[in-house]
């Protein structure tokens, strides 16, 4: 098909095997404005025809019309004129749409990069509309900073824990000394019952940020869960050295000391915790 050719609404409807009214709807959802042709009649360029076909594919894949409009609007902002829309493939992955530029996938309506998806290609995207489904596990990861990967991991935790974990790992690849990434990976492993992996990440966090009380506190909780109370006591004490107002550390340490028969020390820490909770309005 001639890429320089223009198509009337009737020709476009015939090519898309649709109606003229449907073409106008697709144009509205895709933000496609036809150019005036002979006699002022609207005509679509070849590139616009591809966008209309992609818009139809999104709708047929079950993506709601309102979201389709938002996807195209977001893509135009994200590309900012650097690439034509037709250079991007749009993929269907369940009930979400995924944009693919040949390097990395992302969700166009949120801008979030995706690290794992299994997508069925929507026909009509890109100049080459052929080919089968694209599958990527990590793809060629986008060039983000460690902090950007970390924040992406935080955003994905509630909706996609697998992708969240991979984002944290990417953060550590970019900066192996990123303590917060170790902390969050440790927490995810801790919650999943992978206590050995969690301890390794917590210890890495302590090594990367030895003055961070949270690193020592999380390690202490993990050690207590692993049945190592003496090690946990030492870790709580390290947390308190770095943050004397850490009420939870005082409270947990007090309970551990009481269980080890050290009642005097236990009462001291429990009283400190009680006062700290009271001053914070939490009560005991």
C-alpha positions, -999 to +999 in steps of 0.1 A: +000+000+000+014+034-010+025+052+022+020+086+006-016+080-005-045+096+012-078+078+019-113+091+020-135+081+049-153+057+026-120+041+014-108+039+050-141+021+060-136-003+032-100-011+041-109-015+078-140-035+068-161-011+089-186+017+084-179+053+079-195+061+113-173+036+129-142+052+113-152+085+127-155+070+162-121+053+158-106+086+148-121+104+178-108+077+202-074+077+186-071+115+185-067+113+147-076+144+128-081+138+090-067+163+066-089+182+042-089+167+007-104+179-026-136+198-019-128+199+018-137+162+023-117+146+051-089+123+041-066+100+062-029+095+056-014+060+055+000+066+090-034+076+103-049+045+088-025+024+108-035+042+140-071+037+132-065+000+127-046-002+160-075+016+178-099-009+164-076-037+176-075-023+211-113-022+213-116-057+199-091-068+226-116-056+253-099-024+262-126+002+272-131+031+249-123+057+276-091+039+283-082+037+246-085+075+244-063+079+274-037+055+260-032+075+228-031+108+247-005+094+271+016+080+243+017+114+225+029+130+257+055+103+264+069+103+229+069+141+227+075+140+189+107+119+192+091+089+175+060+086+153+032+067+170+032+042+143+068+031+153+053+018+186+036-016+188+006-020+210+002-054+227-027-069+246-017-085+279-049-096+296-070-065+304-041-041+300-024-025+269+014-026+266+035-004+244+066-018+228+093+002+211+116-027+203+137-022+235+114-022+264+077-026+272+056-001+292+020+006+301+012+037+280-016+049+303+007+049+334+041+053+319+054+023+340+080+000+325+070-036+326+095-063+333+075-094+326+045-100+304+030-124+279+013-104+252-008-112+222-001-087+195-029-064+184-030-063+146-021-032+127+006-018+150+038-005+135+046-005+098+052-042+101+019-056+114+030-092+110+047-115+134+035-135+163+031-127+199+060-110+216+072-124+249+098-110+272+109-118+307+132-089+313+135-077+277+163-052+273+158-033+304+152+005+300+181+027+311+168+039+345+188+051+375+189+029+406+165+053+423+141+052+394+141+014+394+135+015+432+105+039+429+091+017+401+094-013+424+075+005+451+047+014+427+044-021+415+044-039+448+006-039+453-003-047+417+025-069+404+049-083+431+069-103+405+077-072+385+083-052+417+109-077+428+126-075+394+126-037+396+144-038+430+169-063+415+175-039+386+181-011+412+208-032+428+224-040+394+226-002+389+238+004+424+248-027+446+250-004+476+213+007+475+203-001+510+166+006+505+164-019+477+179-045+499+155-036+527+124-040+504+136-072+489+143-085+524+108-075+535+093-093+505+113-124+512+104-122+549+067-119+542+070-149+518+086-170+545+120-170+527+138-162+559+173-171+547+170-149+517+155-121+538+184-123+563+209-120+534+192-088+521+188-073+556+225-079+563+234-063+530+213-034+539+231-030+572+264-033+554+254-006+529+238+018+555+253+009+589+239+041+605+203+034+594+183+022+624+156+006+602+182-018+587+191-030+621+155-032+633+144-053+603+173-076+608+164-079+645+128-089+637+140-115+612+165-130+637+138-132+663+115-150+638+144-174+631+146-184+667+179-165+675+169-142+704+205-133+714+213-122+679+180-103+677+188-085+710+221-073+697+204-060+665+177-042+684+204-026+706+222-014+674+189+001+661+184+020+694+220+033+694+212+049+660+177+060+669+171+063+707+134+073+700+126+041+681+097+030+703+091-003+685+127-013+689+125-006+727+093-025+730+104-055+711+138-055+729+120-053+762+099-084+754+129-103+743+149-094+774+119-104+796+118-138+779+155-143+786+150-135+823+166-100+823+136-084+840+153-052+851+166-044+816+133-055+801+113-031+823+136-002+814+130-006+777+093-013+781+090+020+801+109+039+775+086+024+748+055+033+768+066+069+772+075+072+735+042+058+725+024+082+749+042+112+735+033+101+700-003+096+710-003+059+704-007+046+739+008+013+750 
